[in-house]
Amino acid sequence: MSLDENEIPGYKVGKRIGRGGMATVYLAMQQPMNRQVALKIMSSQLGEDSVWAKRFIQEAQVIAQLTHPNVVPVFDVGAHEGRYYIAMEYLLDGSLKDKMKHGILIPEVLRIVAGVAAGLDYAGEKGFVHRDIKPDNIMFRDDGSPVILDFGIVKQMDSGPSGMTQTGVIVGTTSYMSPEQAQGRELDQRSDIYALGVMFFELLTGRPPYKGETDVGTLLMHVNDPLPELPKPLSVFQPIVNKALAKDPFHRYTRAREMIDHIQQLEPEIKKTISRLKVGNASDPTLVKKNKDLADEDATLVMSQGDSSNTGSTHHITTEEELTKVLSSAKATIKDFSSESRARKARRTRNLILSVSVVAISAISYVGYQQLVIVPQERAHAEALIREVEMKTQRKVDSLIAEAKKAREGLLPTETDRVDNIIAIYKQVLKLDSDNKEAEFTLEKFGDRYIEMAKTAVRRRDIKKAITYRDYAEQLVPTSAELPGLRSMIKSLRAEELDREFFQEEVNNLLAVAKTDIKQSKGFPDSAYTKLQQVLRIDPDNNTARKLTDMILEKLYKQTESDISRGRLGNVRSDIKILERYYEDPIKVAELNVKFSNVSSTLAKNDKFERLEKRAKRLLREKRTLSVNDELRDVYLSMKKLDRMSREVKSGLNDTSDFDAGIARKAIDERDFNRADQQIDIIEKYTPRYAILAALKTQLKNARASSEKSSQFITEAKRYMNANRSGDFKRADLASAYAAIEKSRSVDNKNINISGTLMDLENLYVTEIKRLISSNNKELLSAYTRDTQLKDWPSDRLFQLELLAKKPVKKPKRVLTGGF
């Protein structure tokens, strides 16, 4: 529907500010008054339905009958071209639902509840049940005061069958429906009080008390589920929730004003709760934040006061001191708009008119009557009758005063039943003689006495007697200048008693939980210790907490001592840290720490030794190589650091030296003297007492000496081989070279240069013999052959040449050709 379609005479329609099932609400300007209003225009489709049109008009008629600060006022109602409309006050500060998204302070919650209760009390007294009280239908003026709106489904009590709704028909919002509303039964204002109780619970906790998976499930919870419980920090409000949400309407508040009275009765406890929450939290804990996932009681007290600025209003109730004013203001509003007040004002107006009329008529009549009727004899008779009445009254007064005096004989102020009787007598006297000084004086004297008795009771901290005596004083001397001070003294005493009761309850709860934790804990009960310390902060002289603290610490000390002695060190370090913080004897804890260090060091060594031992066994199973042997030696050396006297370590190191000795022997055999030196040095470094170390050294020394002498003969052989002579001289040089090689072999047959030198000598013989065969120098060839026979040569080439030299030489055949 466009704005052009919503043109209403006398109004300039602006932006849409809301929409519901029946109508749409626009911000509009009422032209003649130049006043901003909320213009509620019914849907044109619904307007064609007479039932919905009637309901829409009924809403306007209902609101028009409700003139109250907490009920939205109607400025105008009408219809234009089939579209019904209502012009209402435009509320600037949003809805309660919007405020709940950002968080509301507990004092502010109470102001909202008190304001809504005042409006509901007024509507209920006028005979109306709203039936849909919920946060969406509560809005705020710019001064922060709550206003009830949306009376579209309101029901007038005793409306009969002609009313807009009837028994058996369920209307409203499931989360806020009373059990009787959910069951379609007859409703009265106690159903609205139930909805207000639901809203109160939601404002305190951030969640509705009943929320099923479906609407039907929610309705069944309202009917069948037990009363919801508030988080423990907010338990002061539990009696109010229980009363407002009673399943049976007869157990609820009869009128909404009684809910305000109940809050006022609990005012001292509420103020102490708010103060206590503030002290216990760094952020302002009195702010309740809406959160669908709240699971624990502390989660309702999490937002800081600064976040509350998001609600848009600058009129927050933030301190418990303002709470008294809020509650008093709500009660004053109820009183001013109650039927008694209206009737009293009407009677006062009628009486004033009647009095003026009677006085005027009486004055005129009396003048005529006096002149025409009354005679002196009748005047005297009238005066006699007046005197007789006065005498009877005086006799009654005297009798009552005498009765009171007799009743006062031996009276003790604590005998309240007798005091009540005496007060009643003196009040009867004052009814007969309002100026009776004796009665006034006596009652005032009683009142002053009770003020003093109340003060004495306060000093003795007897709160019950103090309140009783104060009540008497309030009744007898309500204007006494001492009463305000007495009230303050009693309030302070009540607050202290509440504190004491609260802290004692807290102490008892903490002790109970601590004892349970101690029984269930297998180790040191940290949570129990923390709770016991909390108890001692609240009550430093609490003997139970001290004994339990000493008991769990002594138990921890003995357990730690036992664990150390048995080598069970898993939790010892953390347990010692606890004892260092809390145990009363630091010297014993220090000694315990030394024992722990020694045992843990020993166990650590043993553990490391075992791990090294396993590693050594694994290496021993592997094929022994040089790298494996080196790794194995390192393991045994590490084990030696942990246990120098271990036979296993000594045996293991000797085993590695055996492997090194084998390598050293092989190196000596191979005349790799550098390698042999390295292996012998390793043996001497790590096993200086190795049994065959000296023999290895001697073997190496002898081998090195033999090798040197053998090398000298090899050098001599090479000199002969390189002489470069010929004929018999060369033959002699080669023979001398072989003789030198044989000497070298005889000195050190493992000299690695022998085979090479002998090969070179063989090559020289082969070359020379081939040359002699070619030159057919038989004589010298025969001599060379004799020299090489029966000698050990690297190959059989000389033997083959010897065979070749023995074969006869074949002459070439002549071939005759031609004429031969």
C-alpha positions in Angstrom: 0.0 0.0 0.0 1.6 3.3 -1.1 1.5 6.5 0.9 -0.9 8.1 -1.7 -3.4 5.4 -0.9 -3.1 6.3 2.8 -4.0 9.9 2.5 -6.2 10.7 5.5 -7.9 14.1 5.8 -6.3 16.3 8.5 -3.0 14.3 8.5 0.2 14.4 6.6 1.4 10.8 6.4 5.1 10.2 6.6 7.3 7.1 6.9 6.2 3.7 8.0 7.3 2.9 11.5 5.6 -0.4 12.1 3.5 -3.2 10.7 1.3 -5.9 12.2 -1.2 -8.5 11.1 -4.1 -6.0 11.2 -2.6 -2.6 10.4 0.4 -0.5 9.5 1.6 2.4 11.6 3.0 5.6 10.1 4.6 8.6 11.5 2.2 11.4 10.7 1.6 15.1 11.4 -1.9 16.0 12.7 -2.5 19.2 10.7 -4.6 21.5 12.9 -2.5 20.9 16.1 0.8 20.6 14.1 1.4 17.5 16.3 3.4 14.4 15.5 1.3 11.2 16.0 1.5 7.5 15.3 -1.2 6.9 12.8 -2.4 3.3 12.8 -4.2 2.5 9.5 -6.1 -0.8 9.2 -5.5 -3.0 6.1 -8.0 -2.3 3.4 -8.6 -6.0 2.9 -9.3 -6.5 6.7 -11.5 -3.4 6.7 -13.9 -5.1 4.4 -14.4 -7.8 7.1 -16.9 -6.5 9.7 -15.4 -8.6 12.5 -11.9 -7.2 12.0 -13.2 -3.7 11.5 -15.2 -4.0 14.7 -12.1 -5.2 16.6 -10.0 -2.3 15.2 -12.6 0.3 16.3 -12.9 -1.5 19.7 -9.2 -1.0 20.3 -9.7 2.8 19.9 -12.8 2.7 22.1 -10.9 0.8 24.8 -7.9 3.1 24.8 -10.2 6.1 24.8 -11.6 4.9 28.1 -8.1 4.5 29.6 -6.6 7.8 30.6 -3.4 6.8 32.4 0.3 7.8 32.1 1.3 4.2 31.4 -1.4 3.6 28.7 -0.9 5.1 25.2 -3.5 7.9 24.7 -5.7 8.1 21.6 -6.1 11.6 20.0 -8.4 10.7 17.1 -10.3 7.7 15.6 -12.2 7.5 12.3 -12.6 6.1 8.8 -11.9 7.4 5.4 -13.0 5.7 2.2 -13.3 2.3 4.0 -9.9 2.6 5.8 -10.1 2.8 9.6 -7.5 4.7 11.5 -6.4 5.6 15.0 -4.1 8.6 15.9 -2.1 7.9 19.0 0.8 9.5 20.8 4.1 9.0 19.0 6.6 7.4 21.4 10.1 8.4 20.6 12.2 6.0 22.7 11.6 2.6 21.0 10.2 -0.6 22.4 11.2 -2.8 25.3 12.2 -5.6 22.9 14.8 -3.2 21.3 16.1 -2.3 24.7 16.5 -5.9 25.7 18.9 -6.5 22.8 21.4 -4.2 24.4 20.9 -4.9 28.1 19.0 -3.3 30.9 20.1 -2.4 34.5 18.3 -4.2 37.3 17.0 -0.9 38.8 15.7 0.0 35.3 14.0 -3.4 35.1 12.1 -2.6 38.3 11.1 0.8 37.0 9.7 -0.7 33.8 7.9 -3.5 35.7 6.4 -0.9 38.2 5.3 1.3 35.4 3.6 -1.5 33.4 2.0 -2.8 36.6 0.6 0.6 37.3 -1.0 0.7 33.8 -2.3 -2.9 34.1 -3.8 -2.2 37.6 -5.7 0.8 36.1 -6.9 -1.2 33.1 -7.9 -4.1 35.3 -9.8 -1.8 37.7 -11.7 -0.4 34.6 -12.6 -4.0 33.7 -10.2 -4.7 30.8 -7.7 -7.6 30.2 -5.0 -6.8 27.6 -4.2 -10.5 26.9 -1.0 -9.8 24.9 1.4 -8.2 27.3 5.0 -8.7 25.9 8.1 -6.6 25.2 6.9 -5.7 21.7 3.8 -4.0 23.2 5.7 -1.9 25.7 7.2 1.4 24.4 8.9 4.4 26.0 8.5 8.1 26.1 11.6 10.2 25.8 11.6 10.5 29.6 12.1 6.8 29.9 8.6 6.0 31.2 7.0 2.7 29.9 3.7 2.9 28.0 1.4 -0.1 27.2 0.0 -0.2 23.6 -1.7 -2.5 21.1 -5.1 -3.1 22.7 -6.2 -4.9 19.5 -7.2 -8.1 21.3 -8.2 -6.6 24.7 -11.2 -8.2 26.4 -13.6 -6.4 28.7 -14.4 -8.5 31.7 -18.1 -9.6 32.0 -18.6 -8.7 28.3 -20.8 -11.7 27.8 -21.5 -13.4 24.6 -21.5 -10.2 22.6 -17.9 -9.6 23.4 -15.2 -9.8 20.7 -13.7 -12.9 22.2 -15.1 -15.8 24.1 -14.0 -18.7 26.3 -12.3 -21.5 24.3 -10.7 -19.1 21.8 -6.9 -18.7 22.3 -5.4 -15.3 21.3 -2.1 -13.8 22.3 1.6 -14.7 22.2 2.5 -18.2 23.3 5.7 -17.3 25.3 3.7 -14.9 27.5 0.3 -16.8 27.9 -1.0 -17.8 31.3 -2.1 -21.4 31.8 -5.7 -20.5 31.7 -5.2 -18.4 28.5 -3.4 -21.4 27.0 -6.4 -23.6 27.9 -8.9 -21.1 26.5 -10.6 -20.5 29.8 -12.2 -17.3 31.1 -9.6 -14.6 31.9 -9.3 -11.6 34.2 -6.5 -9.2 35.0 -4.5 -12.0 36.8 -3.7 -13.3 33.3 -2.0 -10.0 32.4 -0.2 -10.2 35.8 1.1 -13.7 34.7 2.4 -12.2 31.4 4.1 -9.4 33.3 5.7 -12.1 35.5 7.0 -13.8 32.4 8.4 -10.5 31.1 10.0 -9.8 34.5 11.8 -13.2 34.4 13.0 -12.5 30.9 14.2 -9.1 31.8 16.3 -10.5 34.7 17.7 -13.5 32.9 17.7 -12.6 29.2 15.4 -15.6 28.3 11.8 -16.5 28.7 11.0 -19.0 31.4 9.3 -21.5 29.0 10.4 -22.1 25.4 9.3 -25.3 23.6 10.3 -26.5 20.2 6.8 -25.5 18.9 4.1 -23.1 20.0 2.0 -26.0 21.3 5.1 -27.2 23.3 5.5 -23.8 24.9 1.8 -23.7 25.9 2.1 -27.1 27.5 5.1 -25.9 29.5 3.1 -23.0 30.8 0.4 -25.4 31.9 2.5 -28.3 33.3 6.1 -27.3 33.9 7.3 -26.3 37.4 8.0 -22.7 38.3 11.2 -21.4 36.8 14.2 -20.6 39.0 16.2 -17.5 38.8 20.1 -17.6 39.0 21.3 -17.6 42.6 22.6 -14.0 42.5 19.1 -12.9 41.7 17.3 -15.1 44.1 15.9 -12.1 46.0 13.3 -11.8 43.2 12.3 -15.5 43.3 9.2 -14.8 45.6 7.9 -12.2 43.1 8.4 -14.6 40.2 6.7 -17.5 42.1 3.7 -15.3 43.0 3.3 -13.8 39.5 3.7 -17.1 37.7 1.5 -19.3 40.0 -0.3 -21.9 37.9 -3.5 -21.3 39.7 -4.8 -17.7 39.3 -6.1 -17.7 42.8 -2.5 -18.0 44.1 -1.3 -15.0 42.1 -1.4 -11.3 42.9 -5.1 -10.2 42.8 -4.1 -6.9 41.4 -1.0 -5.6 39.7 -0.4 -3.0 42.4 0.3 -5.9 44.8 3.3 -6.8 42.8 4.7 -3.3 43.4 3.9 -3.6 47.1 5.8 -6.9 47.2 8.8 -5.3 45.5 8.6 -2.4 48.0 8.6 -4.9 50.9 11.8 -6.5 49.5 13.4 -3.2 48.8 16.2 -3.5 51.5 17.1 -7.0 50.3 17.0 -5.8 46.6 19.3 -2.9 47.3 21.8 -5.1 49.1 21.7 -7.6 46.2 22.5 -4.8 43.7 25.3 -3.4 45.9 26.7 -6.9 46.4 26.7 -7.6 42.7 28.5 -4.4 42.0 31.2 -5.2 44.5 31.7 -8.7 43.2 32.2 -7.7 39.5 34.6 -5.3 37.8 32.0 -4.4 35.2 28.5 -3.3 36.4 26.8 -6.7 37.1 23.4 -5.2 37.5 23.0 -5.0 33.7 21.1 -8.0 32.3 21.9 -8.9 28.6 19.5 -10.7 26.3 21.2 -13.9 25.1 19.4 -17.0 23.8 22.3 -19.3 24.7 22.6 -18.4 28.4 23.5 -21.5 30.2 24.8 -20.6 33.7 23.8 -18.1 36.3 26.8 -15.9 36.0 26.1 -15.3 32.3 23.2 -13.0 33.2 25.5 -10.5 34.8 28.1 -9.8 32.1 27.6 -6.5 30.4 29.2 -3.3 31.6 27.1 -0.2 32.3 28.7 1.5 29.4 27.0 -0.8 26.9 23.6 0.3 28.2 24.0 3.5 26.2 23.0 1.6 23.2 19.5 1.4 24.4 18.9 5.0 23.2 17.4 6.4 26.5 19.2 8.9 28.6 16.8 8.3 31.6 18.2 5.2 33.2 17.7 4.2 36.8 21.2 3.1 37.7 21.4 3.3 41.5 19.5 1.5 44.3 18.9 5.0 45.9 16.6 5.9 43.0 14.6 2.7 43.4 12.6 4.1 46.3 11.5 7.0 44.3 10.5 4.8 41.4 8.4 2.5 43.5 6.8 5.4 45.4 6.1 7.2 42.1 4.4 4.1 40.7 2.2 3.7 43.8 1.3 7.4 43.7 0.3 7.0 40.1 -1.9 4.1 41.0 -3.4 6.0 43.9 -4.1 9.1 41.8 -5.8 7.1 39.0 -7.6 4.5 41.2 -11.4 4.2 41.4 -11.3 5.3 45.0 -9.4 8.4 44.0 -11.9 9.2 41.3 -14.8 8.5 43.6 -13.2 10.7 46.3 -12.7 13.6 43.8 -16.3 13.2 42.6 -17.6 13.1 46.2 -15.5 16.2 47.1 -17.0 18.1 44.2 -20.6 17.0 45.0 -20.2 17.8 48.7 -18.7 21.2 47.9 -21.7 22.0 45.6 -24.2 20.6 48.2 -22.5 22.4 51.1 -22.7 25.7 49.3 -26.4 25.1 48.4 -27.4 23.9 51.9 -25.6 26.8 53.6 -27.4 29.3 51.4 -30.8 27.7 51.8 -30.3 27.1 55.5 -29.3 30.7 56.0 -32.3 32.0 54.3 -34.7 29.5 56.0 -33.2 30.0 59.4 -33.7 33.7 59.4 -37.4 33.3 58.6 -37.8 30.4 61.0 -36.2 32.3 63.8 -38.4 35.2 63.4 -41.7 33.3 62.8 -41.5 29.9 64.7 -38.9 29.6 67.4 -40.1 30.8 70.8 -37.9 31.4 73.8 -39.2 28.3 75.6 -38.2 25.9 72.8 -34.7 27.5 72.6 -34.3 26.8 76.3 -35.4 23.2 75.8 -33.0 22.7 73.0 -30.1 24.1 75.1 -31.0 21.7 77.9 -31.0 18.7 75.5 -27.5 19.8 74.3 -26.2 20.0 77.8 -27.6 16.6 78.6 -25.8 15.1 75.6 -22.6 16.8 76.5 -22.8 15.5 80.1 -23.5 11.9 78.9 -20.5 12.2 76.5 -18.3 13.5 79.3 -19.4 10.7 81.6 -18.5 8.2 78.9 -15.1 9.9 78.4 -14.5 9.8 82.2 -15.4 6.2 82.3 -13.1 5.3 79.4 -10.2 7.2 80.9 -10.8 5.5 84.3 -10.8 2.2 82.5 -7.6 3.1 80.7 -5.9 4.1 83.9 -6.9 0.9 85.6 -5.6 -1.1 82.6 -2.3 0.8 82.8 -1.7 -0.4 86.4 1.4 -2.6 86.4 1.6 -2.4 82.6 4.8 -3.4 81.0 5.4 -1.9 77.5 6.3 -5.4 76.2 2.7 -6.6 77.0 1.5 -5.7 73.6 -1.9 -7.2 73.9 -2.7 -5.0 76.9 -1.1 -2.0 75.2 -3.4 -2.6 72.1 -6.4 -2.5 74.4 -5.3 0.7 76.1 -4.6 2.4 72.8 -8.1 1.4 71.6 -9.7 2.9 74.7 -7.8 6.2 74.2 -8.7 6.4 70.5 -12.3 5.8 71.5 -12.0 8.8 73.9 -10.6 11.0 71.1 -13.6 10.0 68.9 -15.9 11.3 71.6 -13.7 14.3 72.5 -11.2 15.1 69.8 -9.5 17.7 72.0 -9.0 15.5 75.0 -5.6 16.4 76.2 -5.1 13.5 78.6 -5.7 11.0 75.8 -3.5 12.9 73.4 -0.7 13.2 76.1 -0.9 9.5 77.1 -0.8 8.2 73.5 2.1 10.5 72.8 3.9 9.3 75.9 3.3 5.7 74.8 4.7 6.6 71.3 7.8 8.3 72.8 8.4 5.3 75.0 8.2 2.9 72.1 10.7 5.0 70.1 13.1 4.6 72.9 12.4 0.9 73.2 12.9 0.5 69.5 16.3 2.3 69.8 17.3 -0.1 72.6 16.3 -3.1 70.5 18.4 -1.7 67.6 21.4 -1.4 69.9 20.8 -5.0 71.1 20.5 -6.0 67.4 17.0 -7.4 68.0 15.5 -6.6 64.7 12.1 -8.2 65.3 11.4 -6.2 68.5 12.8 -3.0 66.9 10.3 -3.3 64.0 7.4 -4.1 66.4 8.1 -1.1 68.6 8.7 1.1 65.6 5.3 0.1 64.3 3.7 1.2 67.5 5.5 4.5 67.4 4.4 5.0 63.8 0.8 4.5 64.9 1.0 6.6 68.0 3.3 9.5 67.1 3.4 9.6 63.2 4.8 13.1 63.2 7.6 12.6 65.7 10.9 14.1 64.6 12.7 11.0 65.8 10.9 8.5 63.5 13.0 9.2 60.3 16.2 8.5 62.3 14.7 5.4 63.8 13.6 4.1 60.4 17.1 4.7 59.1 18.6 2.8 62.1 16.3 -0.2 61.5 17.0 -0.2 57.8 20.8 -0.3 58.5 20.3 -3.1 61.0 18.2 -5.0 58.5 20.8 -4.5 55.9 23.5 -5.8 58.3 21.4 -8.8 59.2 20.8 -9.5 55.6 24.5 -9.3 55.0 25.2 -11.6 57.9 22.5 -14.1 56.7 23.7 -13.9 53.2 27.4 -14.4 54.1 26.6 -17.2 56.5 24.6 -18.9 53.8 27.4 -18.4 51.4 29.9 -19.7 54.0 27.7 -22.8 54.6 27.4 -23.4 50.9 31.1 -23.0 50.4 31.9 -25.4 53.2 29.5 -28.0 51.9 31.0 -27.9 48.4 34.5 -27.9 49.8 33.8 -31.1 51.9 32.3 -32.8 48.9 35.3 -31.8 46.8 37.7 -33.2 49.5 35.8 -36.5 49.5 35.8 -36.9 45.7 39.3 -35.6 45.0 42.0 -38.2 44.6 44.8 -35.7 44.7 45.1 -32.2 46.2 41.6 -30.7 46.1 42.4 -27.3 44.5 38.8 -26.2 44.2 38.1 -27.1 47.9 41.2 -25.1 49.0 40.0 -22.1 47.0 36.5 -22.3 48.6 38.0 -22.6 52.1 40.1 -19.5 51.4 36.9 -17.7 50.3 35.3 -18.7 53.6 38.3 -17.4 55.6 38.1 -14.1 53.7 34.5 -13.8 54.7 35.0 -15.2 58.2 38.7 -15.2 59.3 37.8 -17.0 62.6 35.9 -19.8 61.0 37.3 -22.9 62.8 35.9 -25.5 60.4 37.6 -23.8 57.4 40.9 -23.6 59.2 40.8 -27.3 60.3 39.9 -28.4 56.8 42.7 -26.3 55.3 45.3 -27.7 57.8 44.0 -31.2 57.2 44.3 -31.2 53.4 47.7 -29.5 53.5 49.1 -32.0 56.0 47.6 -34.8 54.0 49.3 -33.4 50.9 52.7 -33.1 52.7 52.6 -36.8 53.9 51.5 -38.0 50.5 54.3 -36.1 48.8 56.8 -37.4 51.3 55.6 -41.0 50.6 55.7 -40.5 46.8 59.3 -39.3 47.0 60.4 -42.2 49.1 58.7 -44.7 46.7 60.1 -43.0 43.7 56.6 -42.0 42.4 57.5 -38.6 41.2 54.7 -37.9 38.7 52.9 -35.2 40.7 55.6 -34.4 43.3 56.9 -31.2 41.6 53.4 -29.6 41.4 52.6 -30.8 44.9 55.7 -29.2 46.3 54.8 -25.9 44.6 51.4 -26.0 46.3 53.1 -26.7 49.6 55.6 -23.8 49.0 52.6 -21.5 48.6 50.4 -22.7 51.4 52.2 -24.9 53.9 52.9 -23.3 57.2 56.4 -24.8 57.8 58.7 -23.6 54.9 61.8 -25.5 56.4 60.0 -28.9 56.1 59.0 -28.0 52.5 62.6 -27.1 51.7 63.9 -30.4 53.1 61.2 -32.2 51.0 62.4 -30.3 47.9 66.1 -31.5 48.5 64.9 -35.1 48.9 62.9 -34.8 45.7 65.9 -33.3 43.8 68.2 -36.2 45.0 65.7 -38.9 44.2 64.7 -37.4 40.9 68.3 -37.1 39.9 69.0 -40.7 40.7 65.9 -41.9 39.0 66.7 -39.8 36.0 70.2 -41.3 35.8 68.8 -44.8 36.1 66.2 -44.1 33.5 68.9 -42.7 31.1 71.2 -45.7 31.9 68.4 -48.1 31.0 67.7 -46.4 27.8 71.4 -46.5 26.9 71.5 -50.1 27.8 68.7 -50.9 25.5 70.4 -49.0 22.7 73.7 -50.9 23.3 71.9 -54.2 23.1 70.3 -53.2 19.8 73.7 -52.2 18.4 75.2 -55.5 19.5 72.6 -57.3 17.4 73.6 -55.4 14.3 76.4 -56.4 12.0 79.6 -54.9 13.4 81.1 -52.2 11.3 83.4 -49.4 12.1 80.6 -46.9 12.4 78.5 -49.3 14.5 81.5 -49.9 16.7 82.1 -46.2 17.2 78.4 -45.6 18.1 78.5 -48.5 20.5 81.6 -47.1 22.2 79.8 -43.7 22.5 76.9 -45.4 24.2 79.2 -47.3 26.7 81.0 -44.0 27.4 77.7 -42.3 28.2 76.8 -45.2 30.5 80.2 -44.8 32.1 79.4 -41.2 33.1 76.3 -42.4 34.9 77.9 -45.5 36.5 81.7 -45.6 36.4 81.8 -48.9 38.3 79.5 -50.8 36.0 81.0 -54.2 34.9 78.7 -54.1 31.9 80.3 -50.8 30.8 83.8 -52.1 31.2 83.0 -55.3 29.3 81.3 -53.3 26.6 84.3 -51.0 26.1 86.7 -53.9 25.9 84.4 -55.5 23.3 84.7 -52.3 21.2 88.5 -52.4 21.7 88.6 -56.1 20.5 87.0 -54.9 17.2 89.5 -52.0 17.0 92.4 -54.5 17.7 91.3 -56.7 14.8 91.3 -53.7 12.5 94.7 -52.7 13.8 96.1 -56.2 13.1 94.7 -56.2 9.6 96.2 -52.8 9.0 99.6 -54.1 10.2 99.3 -57.1 7.9 98.5 -54.8 5.0 101.3 -52.5 6.1 98.8 -49.6 6.6 100.7 -48.3 9.5 98.8 -45.0 9.8 95.5 -46.8 10.1 97.1 -49.2 12.6 98.4 -46.2 14.6 94.8 -44.7 14.6 93.2 -47.8 15.9 95.8 -48.4 18.6 95.4 -44.8 19.7 91.7 -45.2 20.0 92.2 -48.4 22.1 94.7 -46.7 24.3 92.4 -43.6 24.8 89.2 -45.4 25.8 90.6 -48.7 27.3 94.2 -47.9 28.5 94.3 -51.1 30.4 93.3 -53.3 27.4 95.1 -56.6 27.8 96.8 -56.9 24.4 97.5 -53.2 23.9 101.2 -53.6 24.6 101.5 -56.6 22.2 99.7 -54.6 19.5 102.2 -51.8 19.9 105.2 -54.3 19.7 103.7 -56.0 16.7 103.3 -52.6 14.9 106.9 -51.6 15.9 108.4 -54.9 14.5 106.3 -54.8 11.4 107.3 -51.2 10.7 111.1 -52.1 11.3 110.9 -55.1 9.0 109.1 -53.1 6.4 111.8 -50.5 6.4 114.6 -53.0 6.0 112.7 -54.8 3.3 112.2 -51.6 1.5 115.9 -51.0 1.5 116.5 -54.2 -0.4 113.8 -53.3 -2.8 115.5 -50.0 -3.4 118.8 -51.9 -4.0 117.0 -54.2 -6.5 115.7 -51.2 -8.4 119.1 -49.6 -8.6 120.5 -52.8 -10.3 117.5 -52.9 -12.6 118.1 -49.3 -13.6 121.9 -49.7 -14.2 121.4 -49.7 -18.0 124.4 -51.9 -18.9 124.6 -54.6 -21.6 125.9 -58.0 -22.2 127.2 -60.0 -19.3 127.2 -56.9 -17.2 123.4 -56.5 -17.7 123.0 -60.2 -16.9 124.9 -59.7 -13.7 122.8 -56.6 -12.7 119.5 -58.5 -13.3 120.8 -61.5 -11.2 121.8 -59.1 -8.4 118.4 -57.4 -8.6 116.6 -60.8 -8.1 118.9 -61.6 -5.2 118.0 -58.2 -3.5 114.3 -58.9 -4.0 114.7 -62.3 -2.3 116.5 -60.7 0.6 113.6 -58.2 0.9 111.1 -61.1 0.9 113.1 -62.9 3.5 113.0 -59.8 5.8 109.4 -58.9 5.2 107.4 -61.1 2.8 104.3 -58.8 3.2 106.1 -55.8 1.8 103.6 -54.5 -0.7 106.4 -53.4 -3.1 107.9 -56.9 -3.6 105.4 -58.1 -6.2 105.6 -54.9 -8.2 109.4 -54.9 -8.3 109.5 -58.6 -9.2 107.1 -57.9 -12.1 109.3 -55.1 -13.3 112.3 -57.5 -13.2 110.4 -60.2 -15.1 109.6 -57.7 -17.8 113.3 -56.8 -18.1 114.3 -60.6 -18.5 111.5 -61.1 -21.0 112.7 -58.2 -23.1 116.4 -59.2 -23.0 115.7 -62.9 -23.8 113.5 -62.0 -26.8 116.3 -59.8 -28.1 118.8 -62.7 -27.7 116.4 -65.1 -29.4 116.1 -62.7 -32.3 119.9 -62.2 -32.5 120.4 -66.0 -32.2 123.0 -65.4 -29.4 122.8 -68.9 -28.2 125.5 -68.7 -25.7 124.2 -65.7 -23.8 120.6 -66.9 -24.2 121.6 -70.2 -22.5 123.2 -68.2 -19.7 119.9 -66.1 -19.2 117.8 -69.2 -19.3 119.9 -70.8 -16.5 119.5 -67.6 -14.5 115.7 -67.6 -14.7 115.1 -71.2 -14.2 113.6 -72.5 -10.9 112.7 -69.0 -9.7 109.3 -67.7 -8.5 108.1 -65.3 -11.2 104.7 -63.5 -11.4 103.8 -65.3 -14.7 105.0 -68.1 -17.0 106.3 -65.9 -19.8 109.9 -66.7 -19.1 109.1 -70.5 -19.1 107.4 -70.0 -22.5 110.5 -68.2 -23.8 112.7 -71.0 -22.5 110.7 -73.5 -24.6 110.9 -71.3 -27.6 114.7 -71.0 -27.3 115.1 -74.9 -27.3 113.3 -75.4 -30.7 115.5 -75.8 -33.8 115.5 -73.1 -36.4 114.0 -74.2 -39.7 115.8 -73.0 -43.0 113.5 -71.7 -45.7 113.1 -74.0 -48.8 114.3 -72.9 -52.2 111.9 -72.9 -55.1 113.3 -73.7 -58.6 111.7 -71.8 -61.4 112.4 -71.3 -65.1 115.0 -73.3 -66.8 116.6 -74.7 -63.6 
